[in-house]
């Protein structure tokens, strides 16, 4: 084997080993990939590029083997080429299996996210219904308080009329010191009531 041919063969073998290791590492990355699908696509693109480079180097080594003058060296190199081809086919099989495993994992993850999303939607619906019920209860409570206050005002006016006091509207209609401070009428009524009731 000529010196130049020997150098070229060594370079081819080194490059083949390098690309083979890189392919194996990428295949392992695919096995470990849990998504998204774009990540898997990116990894597959890199694997394809490495396979093309690997195939190209194997073809170069095969061509070098055919150019050997000595039959023994030629057969030895052709055997190396055959081994590299078998290893490449093995890597391709592992690549397909890794892709299948990864796609199943991504599909399962997407299904789980969809189910979780459905649970979230149900939770949001329940929360909205709960908020609506709470709002309705608050509204009814406020209306009840308003009715109770109205009844208390009416009862107070009736009590004042029973005790001989004029209606609040009449008191507010009169002019005098209390006109600028109409709320002073209520304390008087309260004081009068307290004197009658003894407290």
C-alpha positions in Angstrom: 0.0 0.0 0.0 1.4 3.4 -1.0 2.1 5.9 1.7 -0.6 8.4 0.4 -3.1 5.6 0.2 -2.3 4.5 3.7 -2.8 8.0 5.0 -6.1 8.3 3.2 -7.3 4.9 4.6 -6.4 6.0 8.1 -8.3 9.3 7.8 -11.3 7.4 6.4 -11.3 5.0 9.3 -10.9 7.8 11.9 -13.8 9.7 10.3 -16.0 6.6 10.1 -15.4 5.9 13.8 -16.1 9.6 14.7 -19.4 9.8 12.8 -20.4 6.4 14.1 -20.0 7.6 17.7 -21.8 10.9 16.9 -24.7 8.9 15.4 -25.0 6.7 18.5 -25.0 9.8 20.8 -27.8 11.4 18.7 -29.8 8.2 18.8 -29.5 8.2 22.6 -30.7 11.8 22.6 -33.7 10.7 20.6 -34.5 8.0 23.2 -34.3 10.5 26.0 -36.3 13.1 24.1 -39.7 13.8 25.6 -40.8 16.4 23.1 -41.9 18.6 21.7 -42.1 17.2 18.2 -39.9 20.0 16.9 -37.1 18.8 19.1 -37.4 15.3 17.7 -37.4 16.7 14.1 -34.2 18.7 14.9 -32.5 15.6 16.2 -33.5 13.5 13.2 -32.1 16.2 10.9 -28.8 16.0 12.6 -28.8 12.2 12.5 -29.5 12.3 8.7 -26.5 14.6 8.2 -24.2 12.3 10.2 -25.4 9.2 8.3 -24.7 11.0 5.0 -21.2 11.9 6.1 -20.7 8.3 7.4 -21.9 6.8 4.2 -19.7 9.1 2.2 -16.6 8.0 4.2 -17.4 4.3 3.9 -17.7 4.8 0.1 -14.3 6.5 0.0 -12.8 3.6 2.0 -14.4 1.1 -0.4 -13.0 2.9 -3.3 -9.5 2.9 -1.7 -9.8 -0.8 -1.1 -10.6 -1.4 -4.8 -7.5 0.6 -5.8 -5.2 -1.6 -3.8 -2.5 -3.4 -5.7 -2.1 -6.3 -3.4 -5.1 -8.6 -3.2 -4.6 -9.3 0.5 -4.8 -5.6 1.4 -7.7 -5.2 -0.9 -9.7 -8.0 0.8 -8.7 -6.7 4.2 -10.1 -3.3 3.5 -13.2 -4.6 1.8 -13.8 -6.6 5.0 -13.5 -3.4 7.0 -15.9 -1.7 4.6 -18.4 -4.6 5.1 -18.1 -4.3 8.9 -18.7 -0.5 8.7 -21.8 -1.0 6.5 -23.2 -3.6 9.0 -22.6 -1.2 11.8 -24.3 1.6 9.9 -27.3 -0.6 9.2 -27.4 -1.5 13.0 -27.4 2.2 13.8 -30.2 2.8 11.3 -32.3 0.1 13.0 -31.6 1.6 16.4 -32.5 5.0 15.0 -35.9 3.8 13.8 -36.6 2.1 17.2 -35.6 5.3 19.1 -37.9 7.3 16.9 -40.8 5.0 17.6 -40.1 5.1 21.4 -39.9 8.9 21.3 -43.1 9.4 19.3 -45.0 7.1 21.7 -43.7 9.1 24.7 -44.7 12.4 23.0 -48.2 11.0 22.1 -48.7 9.9 25.7 -47.5 13.3 27.0 -49.9 15.1 24.6 -52.8 12.9 25.7 -52.0 13.6 29.4 -51.9 17.3 28.7 -55.2 17.1 26.9 -56.8 15.3 29.8 -55.2 17.8 32.3 -56.5 20.6 30.1 -60.0 19.0 30.3 -59.7 18.9 34.0 -58.7 22.6 34.1 -61.7 23.5 31.9 -64.0 21.6 34.3 -62.3 23.4 37.2 -62.8 26.8 35.6 -66.4 26.0 34.9 -67.0 24.9 38.5 -65.2 28.0 39.7 -67.4 30.2 37.5 -70.6 28.5 38.7 -69.4 28.9 42.3 -68.7 32.6 41.7 -72.1 33.0 40.2 -73.8 31.3 43.1 -71.8 33.4 45.6 -72.7 36.6 43.7 -76.3 35.7 43.7 -76.2 34.9 47.4 -74.5 38.3 48.1 -77.2 40.1 46.0 -80.0 38.4 47.8 -78.4 39.2 51.2 -78.0 42.9 50.2 -81.6 43.0 49.1 -82.7 41.4 52.4 -80.7 44.0 54.3 -82.2 46.8 52.3 -85.7 45.4 52.9 -84.9 45.1 56.6 -83.6 48.7 56.8 -86.7 49.9 55.0 -89.0 48.1 57.4 -87.0 49.5 60.4 -87.4 53.0 59.0 -91.1 52.5 58.5 -91.5 51.1 62.0 -89.6 54.0 63.5 -91.8 56.5 61.7 -94.9 54.6 62.8 -93.6 54.6 66.4 -92.9 58.3 66.2 -96.4 59.0 64.9 -97.8 56.9 67.7 -95.9 58.9 70.2 -97.3 62.1 68.7 -94.2 63.1 66.7 -94.6 64.6 63.2 -93.3 62.7 60.2 -89.6 63.1 59.3 -90.7 64.8 56.1 -92.6 67.4 58.0 -89.7 67.9 60.4 -87.3 68.3 57.5 -89.7 70.8 55.9 -89.6 73.1 58.8 -87.1 75.9 58.9 -84.9 76.6 61.9 -81.7 75.5 63.5 -82.5 71.9 62.8 -82.9 72.7 59.1 -79.2 72.8 58.5 -78.7 69.6 60.7 -81.7 67.4 60.1 -80.0 64.4 61.7 -80.4 66.1 65.1 -84.1 65.0 65.0 -83.2 61.4 65.4 -81.2 61.7 68.6 -84.1 63.7 70.2 -86.5 60.9 69.3 -84.1 58.4 70.7 -83.7 60.3 73.9 -87.5 60.6 74.2 -87.9 56.9 73.7 -85.2 56.2 76.2 -87.0 58.4 78.8 -90.2 56.5 78.2 -88.7 53.1 78.3 -86.4 53.8 81.2 -83.1 53.1 79.3 
